[in-house]
């Protein structure tokens, strides 16, 4: 492994070797003069486009130095990452469709409820799974066809999904208590409508998934047919559903975080290898 000093010296050396015509933006073109707003906006847009071009060229230059892999090797790696991504997207989409159309959980959508937490979550799962599969397909086509345009779009979509995932994680941690309270209110509202057939099916599916029973736990275990069937001794330890909701969020939060972190790592590697492959394709075409 090279030392930090050697790495910095190499970066400075390679920066000095870059053609100066590639970076006109770095030599004072950011100065905005005059009072014409349209000219100022146009100047800003031109500077941003030039900055993006310079950044892309330098990323390609540095990637060719530190990731000197042939196109075929990078294609195999990005193919493996895309396979994992499409597999994850298929799983997310399957879970969302199962929650939406399963005979037990679809009754939730038939209830007249003001609580939209469950509905929103299910549709987000379906949309996220479909988007992940679409992005994976786009990346596969770009890698197989060696298309810089498709790989660039793949990188852009991955970056957007990664940013949305980070934003969703921050929002989830910041509003965890609010989500818990909304789920409790949703359960209590469904519990009050248990005389209706859709509400009974929803209660049965909810209580089976969370392994709980009613609002009091074991006191209702022997009298409610919607609770999971248990022996007498086992029913003494059954929690109430509000308490079970708290337990799920507090005890399983690390599992949810680990899954999200794994997906984020896959996305980061996907962005890295898509950029490396795009630069390798450009380098090969320039050599031909």
Helices and strands as residue ranges (DSSP letters): H 4-17, G 20-26, H 37-66, H 71-101, G 105-110, H 117-145, H 148-174, H 176-192, H 197-210, H 218-221, H 232-235, H 241-251, H 253-287
